[in-house]
Amino acid sequence: MPRPRAAAFVLLAALLSVLATACAGGPGGGDGRRAVTLAGSDQLGGAAVYLAQERSLWAAEGLDATVTTLPTGRDALNAVLGGQARFGVVGDLPAVTAALGGRDVRIVADLSRFSDWRLLTRTDRGITGFAALKGRKVGVPQGTNVEYALSRMLGSAQLTAADVTVVNLAPNQVAAALARGDIDAGVTFPSFYEAARTALADRYAEVPFSGYTARTLLVAGPAADDATATAVLRTVLRAQRAAEADPAAARAAVVGQSKGALQPGYVEAFHPRYAYGASLTPELLAQLADEAAWAKATQSLPGPADAPALRERLRPGPLKAADPGAVTLT
């Protein structure tokens, strides 16, 4: 059998190949619809995109959409930057680090917000607060917004990453590493909280944290034009309204589109904890600037981290065309 990392690489390569084929497939179908490719992760933050795919809502805006699920938002962003997808559903931190690295990423909407984080640990480690992490091994998928969540947890106890041993793990590896005792604590995507609870059984412990609001962003690559971005956003907004009208049906659609990546129990429990609604706000810009300052300091990225420079990465035109009231940036 292939090793887990080798198998993950093969899966990712296959998914990117599907995206590349779709991108090269011409302007659209025989009915005149425009072909558009979107890369997303398996998180609830992009639920509207999956609901739009489940209900075939794209055609109303003249789109022939291909939506592909990748393991993380970081992978989805790489697909956009590499030209395998025109649009991506990604976390805030990957978008910020790409901007600091000089990559041509355009943020066209903030799709959802989530702040119900947990530090996962074991009862035999005695970690009941974030100050107790000093000197401990903490697993986290680096390069994702989960890593920034960990930094905020540490900061709440006047600690930094230098005060802990950070172990880079895939999101689905954190629970097993905790169960084996390889790490003392871990932070991962909410979809893996239950796996940790199951793996640890009566040894499971957690420390809640609400001091970081993760944002799921819709980003566009350099080949995406504003007209197509507007059509994508109109479809996403239609899907969000459908989800508000029938949350149970929306959750079922998201589970179906995830093809096993999201379990019904998780979707049922966490879907209500997300705040949905496409927007571009001053609060988003302020948060991106905070994250950029952190990323620049910790990763030595070359780009400017100030708010005016990051404002240039926000492209409000498509969202203004789709829903003028959703853009409150000056």
C-alpha positions as CSV (number, residue, x, y, z in Angstrom):
1,M,0.0,0.0,0.0
2,P,1.2,3.6,-0.6
3,R,2.2,5.6,2.4
4,P,-0.5,8.1,3.5
5,R,1.4,11.2,2.2
6,A,2.1,9.5,-1.1
7,A,-1.6,8.6,-1.4
8,A,-2.6,12.1,-0.6
9,F,-0.3,13.5,-3.3
10,V,-1.7,11.1,-5.9
11,L,-5.2,12.1,-5.0
12,L,-4.4,15.8,-5.2
13,A,-2.6,15.4,-8.5
14,A,-5.7,13.5,-9.9
15,L,-8.0,16.3,-8.7
16,L,-5.8,19.0,-10.2
17,S,-5.7,17.0,-13.5
18,V,-9.6,17.1,-13.5
19,L,-9.5,20.9,-13.0
20,A,-6.9,21.4,-15.7
21,T,-9.0,19.4,-18.1
22,A,-12.0,21.5,-17.3
23,C,-10.1,24.7,-17.7
24,A,-8.9,23.6,-21.1
25,G,-12.4,22.6,-22.2
26,G,-13.3,25.7,-24.2
27,P,-15.8,28.5,-23.6
28,G,-18.6,26.3,-22.5
29,G,-21.2,23.8,-23.5
30,G,-23.1,23.7,-26.8
31,D,-25.9,25.8,-25.3
32,G,-23.7,28.9,-25.1
33,R,-23.0,28.7,-21.4
34,R,-19.6,29.9,-20.2
35,A,-17.4,27.3,-18.6
36,V,-16.2,28.1,-15.1
37,T,-14.1,26.1,-12.7
38,L,-14.1,26.4,-9.0
39,A,-11.8,24.7,-6.5
40,G,-13.0,24.4,-2.9
41,S,-12.2,22.5,0.3
42,D,-14.5,20.3,2.2
43,Q,-15.4,22.9,4.8
44,L,-18.9,24.3,5.6
45,G,-17.7,27.8,5.0
46,G,-18.3,27.4,1.3
47,A,-21.6,25.6,1.7
48,A,-23.4,27.9,-0.8
49,V,-21.0,26.8,-3.6
50,Y,-21.8,23.1,-3.0
51,L,-25.5,23.8,-2.7
52,A,-25.4,25.7,-6.0
53,Q,-23.7,22.6,-7.6
54,E,-26.2,20.2,-6.0
55,R,-29.2,22.2,-7.3
56,S,-27.7,23.1,-10.7
57,L,-28.2,26.8,-10.0
58,W,-25.3,27.9,-12.3
59,A,-27.2,27.6,-15.5
60,A,-29.5,30.5,-14.6
61,E,-26.5,32.8,-14.9
62,G,-25.3,31.2,-18.1
63,L,-22.6,29.2,-16.5
64,D,-21.4,25.7,-17.0
65,A,-19.6,25.1,-13.7
66,T,-17.2,22.4,-12.6
67,V,-16.7,22.3,-8.8
68,T,-13.9,20.2,-7.4
69,T,-13.2,19.5,-3.7
70,L,-9.6,19.6,-2.6
71,P,-8.2,18.6,0.9
72,T,-7.7,22.2,2.2
73,G,-8.4,25.8,1.2
74,R,-4.6,26.1,0.7
75,D,-4.8,23.5,-2.0
76,A,-7.7,25.2,-3.6
77,L,-5.8,28.5,-3.7
78,N,-2.8,26.7,-5.3
79,A,-5.2,25.4,-8.0
80,V,-6.3,29.0,-8.7
81,L,-2.7,30.4,-8.7
82,G,-1.6,27.5,-10.9
83,G,-4.3,28.1,-13.5
84,Q,-6.2,24.9,-12.9
85,A,-9.3,26.8,-11.6
86,R,-10.6,30.3,-12.2
87,F,-12.1,30.7,-8.7
88,G,-11.3,29.3,-5.3
89,V,-13.1,28.9,-1.9
90,V,-10.3,29.5,0.6
91,G,-9.6,30.5,4.1
92,D,-8.4,34.0,4.9
93,L,-4.8,33.2,5.8
94,P,-3.9,31.4,2.5
95,A,-5.2,34.4,0.6
96,V,-3.1,36.8,2.8
97,T,0.1,34.8,2.5
98,A,-0.4,34.6,-1.3
99,A,-0.8,38.4,-1.5
100,L,2.3,38.9,0.6
101,G,4.2,36.6,-1.7
102,G,3.3,38.7,-4.6
103,R,0.9,36.3,-6.2
104,D,-2.0,37.6,-8.3
105,V,-4.9,36.7,-6.1
106,R,-8.1,38.8,-6.1
107,I,-10.6,38.6,-3.2
108,V,-14.1,39.1,-4.6
109,A,-16.2,38.2,-1.5
110,D,-16.2,37.1,2.1
111,L,-18.7,34.2,2.0
112,S,-19.0,33.2,5.7
113,R,-17.6,33.6,9.2
114,F,-16.9,31.1,11.9
115,S,-15.5,31.5,15.5
116,D,-16.2,28.3,17.4
117,W,-12.7,26.9,17.7
118,R,-11.4,24.2,20.0
119,L,-7.9,23.3,21.2
120,L,-8.0,19.5,21.3
121,T,-6.0,17.7,23.9
122,R,-6.0,14.7,26.3
123,T,-7.1,14.5,29.9
124,D,-3.7,13.1,30.9
125,R,-1.9,16.2,29.7
126,G,-3.4,18.6,32.2
127,I,-4.0,21.3,29.6
128,T,-7.0,23.3,30.8
129,G,-6.0,26.7,29.5
130,F,-3.7,28.1,26.8
131,A,-1.0,29.1,29.2
132,A,-0.4,25.4,29.9
133,L,0.8,24.9,26.2
134,K,4.2,26.4,27.0
135,G,6.8,23.7,26.2
136,R,4.3,21.3,24.7
137,K,4.0,19.7,21.3
138,V,1.0,21.1,19.3
139,G,-0.1,19.7,16.0
140,V,-1.6,22.0,13.3
141,P,-1.9,22.1,9.5
142,Q,0.5,24.8,8.8
143,G,-0.3,27.3,6.0
144,T,-4.0,27.2,6.7
145,N,-6.2,29.6,8.8
146,V,-6.0,27.0,11.5
147,E,-2.4,27.9,12.1
148,Y,-3.5,31.5,12.7
149,A,-6.2,30.3,15.1
150,L,-3.4,28.6,17.1
151,S,-1.4,31.9,17.1
152,R,-4.4,33.7,18.6
153,M,-4.9,31.0,21.2
154,L,-1.2,31.4,22.2
155,G,-1.4,35.2,22.1
156,S,-4.4,35.1,24.6
157,A,-1.9,33.7,27.1
158,Q,1.0,35.9,26.1
159,L,2.7,33.1,24.3
160,T,4.1,32.7,20.8
161,A,4.9,29.8,18.5
162,A,8.4,29.9,19.9
163,D,7.0,28.8,23.3
164,V,5.7,25.5,21.8
165,T,6.9,22.8,19.5
166,V,4.7,23.1,16.4
167,V,4.2,19.9,14.5
168,N,2.9,20.2,10.9
169,L,0.1,17.7,10.4
170,A,-2.5,17.2,7.7
171,P,-6.0,18.1,9.1
172,N,-7.0,14.5,9.3
173,Q,-3.8,13.5,11.1
174,V,-4.3,15.5,14.3
175,A,-6.7,13.1,16.0
176,A,-4.5,10.0,15.4
177,A,-1.4,11.9,16.6
178,L,-3.2,12.8,19.8
179,A,-4.4,9.3,20.3
180,R,-0.8,8.0,19.9
181,G,0.6,10.6,22.3
182,D,2.8,12.1,19.6
183,I,1.5,15.6,20.4
184,D,0.0,17.1,23.6
185,A,-2.6,19.2,21.9
186,G,-3.8,20.0,18.4
187,V,-5.9,22.5,16.4
188,T,-7.6,21.3,13.2
189,F,-10.7,21.9,11.1
190,P,-14.0,21.6,13.0
191,S,-15.0,18.6,10.7
192,F,-12.3,16.6,12.6
193,Y,-13.4,17.4,16.1
194,E,-15.6,14.3,16.3
195,A,-12.8,12.1,15.0
196,A,-10.6,13.2,17.9
197,R,-13.4,12.6,20.4
198,T,-13.9,9.1,19.0
199,A,-10.2,8.3,18.9
200,L,-9.5,9.5,22.5
201,A,-12.8,8.3,24.0
202,D,-12.7,9.1,27.8
203,R,-9.3,10.7,27.4
204,Y,-10.7,13.5,25.2
205,A,-10.5,17.1,26.4
206,E,-10.9,20.4,24.7
207,V,-10.4,24.1,25.5
208,P,-12.9,26.4,23.6
209,F,-11.8,29.5,21.9
210,S,-13.8,32.3,20.2
211,G,-11.1,34.9,19.8
212,Y,-10.6,34.4,16.1
213,T,-13.2,34.7,13.3
214,A,-12.2,32.6,10.4
215,R,-13.5,33.9,7.1
216,T,-14.1,31.8,4.0
217,L,-13.3,33.9,0.9
218,L,-14.2,33.6,-2.8
219,V,-11.0,34.4,-4.7
220,A,-10.4,34.8,-8.4
221,G,-7.3,34.1,-10.5
222,P,-5.8,36.5,-13.1
223,A,-7.8,34.8,-15.9
224,A,-11.2,35.5,-14.3
225,D,-13.1,38.4,-15.7
226,D,-15.5,40.6,-13.7
227,A,-18.5,39.5,-15.7
228,T,-17.9,35.9,-14.9
229,A,-17.2,36.7,-11.3
230,T,-20.5,38.6,-11.0
231,A,-22.4,35.6,-12.5
232,V,-20.7,33.3,-10.0
233,L,-21.6,35.6,-7.1
234,R,-25.2,35.9,-8.2
235,T,-25.4,32.1,-8.2
236,V,-23.8,31.9,-4.7
237,L,-26.2,34.5,-3.4
238,R,-29.1,32.6,-4.8
239,A,-27.8,29.5,-3.1
240,Q,-27.5,31.3,0.2
241,R,-31.1,32.5,0.0
242,A,-32.2,28.9,-0.7
243,A,-30.2,27.7,2.3
244,E,-31.9,30.3,4.6
245,A,-35.3,29.2,3.3
246,D,-34.7,25.5,3.9
247,P,-31.7,24.8,6.1
248,A,-32.3,21.1,6.4
249,A,-32.4,20.6,2.6
250,A,-29.2,22.7,2.3
251,R,-27.4,20.6,4.9
252,A,-28.4,17.4,3.0
253,A,-27.1,19.0,-0.2
254,V,-23.8,19.9,1.3
255,V,-23.4,16.3,2.7
256,G,-24.1,14.9,-0.7
257,Q,-21.7,17.1,-2.6
258,S,-18.9,16.4,-0.1
259,K,-19.0,12.8,-1.2
260,G,-18.1,11.5,2.2
261,A,-15.8,14.3,3.3
262,L,-18.4,15.8,5.6
263,Q,-20.5,13.6,7.9
264,P,-24.2,14.3,8.5
265,G,-23.7,14.7,12.3
266,Y,-21.0,17.3,11.8
267,V,-23.0,19.3,9.3
268,E,-26.1,19.2,11.4
269,A,-24.2,20.5,14.5
270,F,-22.0,23.1,12.8
271,H,-24.0,24.6,9.9
272,P,-25.9,26.8,12.4
273,R,-22.6,28.1,13.8
274,Y,-21.5,29.8,10.6
275,A,-22.7,33.3,9.6
276,Y,-23.3,33.3,5.9
277,G,-23.7,36.2,3.5
278,A,-21.4,37.5,0.8
279,S,-19.8,40.8,1.8
280,L,-16.8,43.1,1.6
281,T,-16.5,45.2,4.7
282,P,-14.0,47.4,6.6
283,E,-13.9,44.7,9.3
284,L,-12.6,42.2,6.7
285,L,-9.9,44.5,5.6
286,A,-8.8,45.2,9.2
287,Q,-8.6,41.5,9.9
288,L,-6.6,40.8,6.8
289,A,-4.1,43.5,7.8
290,D,-3.7,41.9,11.3
291,E,-3.1,38.5,9.7
292,A,-0.7,40.0,7.2
293,A,1.3,41.5,10.0
294,W,1.5,38.2,11.8
295,A,2.4,36.3,8.6
296,K,5.1,38.8,7.6
297,A,6.7,38.5,11.0
298,T,6.5,34.7,11.3
299,Q,7.1,33.7,7.7
300,S,9.4,36.5,6.4
301,L,7.2,37.2,3.4
302,P,8.3,40.2,1.3
303,G,5.0,42.0,0.4
304,P,3.6,45.0,2.2
305,A,1.2,44.2,5.1
306,D,-0.5,47.5,5.5
307,A,-4.3,48.0,5.0
308,P,-3.9,50.2,1.8
309,A,-1.8,47.5,0.1
310,L,-4.2,44.8,1.0
311,R,-7.2,47.0,-0.1
312,E,-5.7,46.7,-3.6
313,R,-6.3,42.9,-3.4
314,L,-10.1,43.4,-2.8
315,R,-12.1,43.6,-6.1
316,P,-15.5,44.9,-5.1
317,G,-16.9,45.5,-8.6
318,P,-18.4,42.0,-9.2
319,L,-20.1,42.0,-5.7
320,K,-21.4,45.5,-6.2
321,A,-22.9,44.4,-9.4
322,A,-24.5,41.3,-7.8
323,D,-25.6,43.0,-4.5
324,P,-24.6,46.7,-4.1
325,G,-25.5,46.8,-0.4
326,A,-23.1,44.0,0.4
327,V,-20.0,46.2,-0.2
328,T,-19.4,48.7,2.6
329,L,-15.7,49.4,1.9
330,T,-14.8,53.0,1.2
